[in-house]
């Protein structure tokens, strides 16, 4: 009954006796473990966030028809917003790998002349900026998920608060993990004017995520007693 709100691949997986789920997980884990290194920490961070949003959606599914009428509407709205963020994070998993591929190829270029060296340096700056921008997008999406979870932590019953706590941990990991990828890529940009906005955005998102996560974990612990 909820298939319309699930990521496109999920209903087929659920109807396949678990076998397709195993195949899908094997494929994803195989990509991450591959020595070609295209799927790295940024993509893994996005996947962590998508797991957090999926767990939060489960809470919304369970409560949208059980809660009082005013909260039913709110749960349905949160569910739709979480679904959008989850799909965005799944897309960023692939986008992070795509943004790294040209940078990986450029690392292998061995310039011979001074002109070739200058050309490589110029191209590297642009590619490093792009490689930092994708994890920034992951951080932004993870923070958006944490904002929704903050409300869920207020309204969900005690029976489900542990699931919210785990979702918060996963989405905070999403932000923190992507932060490291911003640092490594932006840190290699030689032009300070090009790197500074990336670090400013990273620091703003890190502070927001830390504040939201800290406040929500206190709510979770208070409800758990």
Secondary structure as a PSIPRED ss2 file (coil, helix, strand):
# PSIPRED VFORMAT (PSIPRED V4.0)

   1 X C   1.000  0.000  0.000
   2 X C   1.000  0.000  0.000
   3 X H   0.000  1.000  0.000
   4 X H   0.000  1.000  0.000
   5 X H   0.000  1.000  0.000
   6 X C   1.000  0.000  0.000
   7 X C   1.000  0.000  0.000
   8 X C   1.000  0.000  0.000
   9 X C   1.000  0.000  0.000
  10 X H   0.000  1.000  0.000
  11 X H   0.000  1.000  0.000
  12 X H   0.000  1.000  0.000
  13 X H   0.000  1.000  0.000
  14 X H   0.000  1.000  0.000
  15 X C   1.000  0.000  0.000
  16 X C   1.000  0.000  0.000
  17 X C   1.000  0.000  0.000
  18 X C   1.000  0.000  0.000
  19 X H   0.000  1.000  0.000
  20 X H   0.000  1.000  0.000
  21 X H   0.000  1.000  0.000
  22 X H   0.000  1.000  0.000
  23 X H   0.000  1.000  0.000
  24 X H   0.000  1.000  0.000
  25 X H   0.000  1.000  0.000
  26 X H   0.000  1.000  0.000
  27 X H   0.000  1.000  0.000
  28 X H   0.000  1.000  0.000
  29 X H   0.000  1.000  0.000
  30 X H   0.000  1.000  0.000
  31 X H   0.000  1.000  0.000
  32 X H   0.000  1.000  0.000
  33 X H   0.000  1.000  0.000
  34 X C   1.000  0.000  0.000
  35 X C   1.000  0.000  0.000
  36 X C   1.000  0.000  0.000
  37 X C   1.000  0.000  0.000
  38 X C   1.000  0.000  0.000
  39 X C   1.000  0.000  0.000
  40 X C   1.000  0.000  0.000
  41 X H   0.000  1.000  0.000
  42 X H   0.000  1.000  0.000
  43 X H   0.000  1.000  0.000
  44 X H   0.000  1.000  0.000
  45 X H   0.000  1.000  0.000
  46 X H   0.000  1.000  0.000
  47 X H   0.000  1.000  0.000
  48 X H   0.000  1.000  0.000
  49 X H   0.000  1.000  0.000
  50 X H   0.000  1.000  0.000
  51 X H   0.000  1.000  0.000
  52 X H   0.000  1.000  0.000
  53 X H   0.000  1.000  0.000
  54 X H   0.000  1.000  0.000
  55 X H   0.000  1.000  0.000
  56 X H   0.000  1.000  0.000
  57 X H   0.000  1.000  0.000
  58 X H   0.000  1.000  0.000
  59 X H   0.000  1.000  0.000
  60 X H   0.000  1.000  0.000
  61 X H   0.000  1.000  0.000
  62 X H   0.000  1.000  0.000
  63 X H   0.000  1.000  0.000
  64 X C   1.000  0.000  0.000
  65 X C   1.000  0.000  0.000
  66 X C   1.000  0.000  0.000
  67 X C   1.000  0.000  0.000
  68 X C   1.000  0.000  0.000
  69 X H   0.000  1.000  0.000
  70 X H   0.000  1.000  0.000
  71 X H   0.000  1.000  0.000
  72 X H   0.000  1.000  0.000
  73 X H   0.000  1.000  0.000
  74 X H   0.000  1.000  0.000
  75 X H   0.000  1.000  0.000
  76 X H   0.000  1.000  0.000
  77 X H   0.000  1.000  0.000
  78 X H   0.000  1.000  0.000
  79 X H   0.000  1.000  0.000
  80 X H   0.000  1.000  0.000
  81 X H   0.000  1.000  0.000
  82 X H   0.000  1.000  0.000
  83 X H   0.000  1.000  0.000
  84 X H   0.000  1.000  0.000
  85 X H   0.000  1.000  0.000
  86 X H   0.000  1.000  0.000
  87 X H   0.000  1.000  0.000
  88 X H   0.000  1.000  0.000
  89 X H   0.000  1.000  0.000
  90 X H   0.000  1.000  0.000
  91 X H   0.000  1.000  0.000
  92 X H   0.000  1.000  0.000
  93 X H   0.000  1.000  0.000
  94 X H   0.000  1.000  0.000
  95 X H   0.000  1.000  0.000
  96 X H   0.000  1.000  0.000
  97 X H   0.000  1.000  0.000
  98 X H   0.000  1.000  0.000
  99 X H   0.000  1.000  0.000
 100 X H   0.000  1.000  0.000
 101 X H   0.000  1.000  0.000
 102 X H   0.000  1.000  0.000
 103 X H   0.000  1.000  0.000
 104 X H   0.000  1.000  0.000
 105 X H   0.000  1.000  0.000
 106 X H   0.000  1.000  0.000
 107 X H   0.000  1.000  0.000
 108 X C   1.000  0.000  0.000
 109 X C   1.000  0.000  0.000
 110 X C   1.000  0.000  0.000
 111 X C   1.000  0.000  0.000
 112 X C   1.000  0.000  0.000
 113 X C   1.000  0.000  0.000
 114 X H   0.000  1.000  0.000
 115 X H   0.000  1.000  0.000
 116 X H   0.000  1.000  0.000
 117 X H   0.000  1.000  0.000
 118 X H   0.000  1.000  0.000
 119 X H   0.000  1.000  0.000
 120 X H   0.000  1.000  0.000
 121 X H   0.000  1.000  0.000
 122 X H   0.000  1.000  0.000
 123 X H   0.000  1.000  0.000
 124 X H   0.000  1.000  0.000
 125 X H   0.000  1.000  0.000
 126 X H   0.000  1.000  0.000
 127 X H   0.000  1.000  0.000
 128 X H   0.000  1.000  0.000
 129 X H   0.000  1.000  0.000
 130 X H   0.000  1.000  0.000
 131 X H   0.000  1.000  0.000
 132 X H   0.000  1.000  0.000
 133 X H   0.000  1.000  0.000
 134 X H   0.000  1.000  0.000
 135 X H   0.000  1.000  0.000
 136 X H   0.000  1.000  0.000
 137 X H   0.000  1.000  0.000
 138 X H   0.000  1.000  0.000
 139 X H   0.000  1.000  0.000
 140 X H   0.000  1.000  0.000
 141 X H   0.000  1.000  0.000
 142 X H   0.000  1.000  0.000
 143 X H   0.000  1.000  0.000
 144 X H   0.000  1.000  0.000
 145 X H   0.000  1.000  0.000
 146 X H   0.000  1.000  0.000
 147 X H   0.000  1.000  0.000
 148 X H   0.000  1.000  0.000
 149 X H   0.000  1.000  0.000
 150 X H   0.000  1.000  0.000
 151 X H   0.000  1.000  0.000
 152 X H   0.000  1.000  0.000
 153 X H   0.000  1.000  0.000
 154 X H   0.000  1.000  0.000
 155 X H   0.000  1.000  0.000
 156 X C   1.000  0.000  0.000
 157 X C   1.000  0.000  0.000
 158 X H   0.000  1.000  0.000
 159 X H   0.000  1.000  0.000
 160 X H   0.000  1.000  0.000
 161 X H   0.000  1.000  0.000
 162 X H   0.000  1.000  0.000
 163 X H   0.000  1.000  0.000
 164 X H   0.000  1.000  0.000
 165 X H   0.000  1.000  0.000
 166 X H   0.000  1.000  0.000
 167 X H   0.000  1.000  0.000
 168 X H   0.000  1.000  0.000
 169 X H   0.000  1.000  0.000
 170 X H   0.000  1.000  0.000
 171 X H   0.000  1.000  0.000
 172 X H   0.000  1.000  0.000
 173 X H   0.000  1.000  0.000
 174 X H   0.000  1.000  0.000
 175 X H   0.000  1.000  0.000
 176 X H   0.000  1.000  0.000
 177 X H   0.000  1.000  0.000
 178 X H   0.000  1.000  0.000
 179 X H   0.000  1.000  0.000
 180 X H   0.000  1.000  0.000
 181 X H   0.000  1.000  0.000
 182 X H   0.000  1.000  0.000
 183 X H   0.000  1.000  0.000
 184 X H   0.000  1.000  0.000
 185 X H   0.000  1.000  0.000
 186 X H   0.000  1.000  0.000
 187 X C   1.000  0.000  0.000
 188 X C   1.000  0.000  0.000
 189 X C   1.000  0.000  0.000
 190 X C   1.000  0.000  0.000
 191 X C   1.000  0.000  0.000
 192 X H   0.000  1.000  0.000
 193 X H   0.000  1.000  0.000
 194 X H   0.000  1.000  0.000
 195 X H   0.000  1.000  0.000
 196 X H   0.000  1.000  0.000
 197 X H   0.000  1.000  0.000
 198 X H   0.000  1.000  0.000
 199 X H   0.000  1.000  0.000
 200 X H   0.000  1.000  0.000
 201 X H   0.000  1.000  0.000
 202 X H   0.000  1.000  0.000
 203 X H   0.000  1.000  0.000
 204 X H   0.000  1.000  0.000
 205 X H   0.000  1.000  0.000
 206 X H   0.000  1.000  0.000
 207 X H   0.000  1.000  0.000
 208 X H   0.000  1.000  0.000
 209 X H   0.000  1.000  0.000
 210 X H   0.000  1.000  0.000
 211 X H   0.000  1.000  0.000
 212 X H   0.000  1.000  0.000
 213 X H   0.000  1.000  0.000
 214 X H   0.000  1.000  0.000
 215 X H   0.000  1.000  0.000
 216 X H   0.000  1.000  0.000
 217 X H   0.000  1.000  0.000
 218 X H   0.000  1.000  0.000
 219 X H   0.000  1.000  0.000
 220 X H   0.000  1.000  0.000
 221 X H   0.000  1.000  0.000
 222 X H   0.000  1.000  0.000
 223 X H   0.000  1.000  0.000
 224 X H   0.000  1.000  0.000
 225 X C   1.000  0.000  0.000
